[in-house]
Amino acid sequence: MSSGTEIKQDVARLLIEGDLAFSRRFLERVVKGTGETVIPIFCMNSYLSLIIHESFRTLKVNDPGLAASLAYEHEETIERARLSVKLFDDSKNGLDKVGDAFARIIDEGRQAFLGNTWFPPARRWETDLGEYRYRGRLVSTTHTVGFVMALRADALQDFATLGQELSAVAQAQSAYVSQAAGHLPWPSPSFMNSINGSSPRCEDTSYAACVSVV
């Protein structure tokens, strides 16, 4: 092995360790947190997915023994979720691939939401897009959630199924990060320690949102 290759592997290892330690500190704070962690979890999901995907891909080459020992479930969902932070800097996939991803999401939505009404003549009023609203304001859609969170359209039909899917993916992310970063000196403050949930002026801090299909 050349010295150049060794240097690249050392740099990759240091970057991976830094990302994993950051992720472990974040998740540790989330576990100890309260309702104020809900929004950061959603904001960080794609970045956690990117860290997990890239680190695992590199470890399979540089440290296959460690990679083989790691629990890594829901790999497809995590791999797709990380794409939402690589829209314009993906070295392999261009905007055409992004368009393909949304075309798939739209098609999945049509299959999940259309043709379900028991009275066939009423199906002309069915729609394939769900809206998430907070205090009457549109905050997201099923298409957006499908892209950012990489969840299937049939998981977005009700809150119970959505919660189960989100919980399963979160457990997979946590298990991977915990094992991969277990040997690292990761304990230290997270940026989450600086978040003050009472700072934003908001009449309702429940972060509850309702979904309607329109």
Secondary structure as UniProt FT lines:
FT   HELIX           3..32
FT   HELIX           35..37
FT   HELIX           38..62
FT   HELIX           64..69
FT   HELIX           75..81
FT   HELIX           82..85
FT   TURN            87..89
FT   HELIX           95..113
FT   HELIX           120..125
FT   STRAND          130..134
FT   TURN            135..136
FT   STRAND          137..141
FT   HELIX           142..148
FT   HELIX           153..156
FT   HELIX           159..180
FT   TURN            181..183
FT   HELIX           191..194
FT   TURN            197..198
FT   STRAND          210..213
//
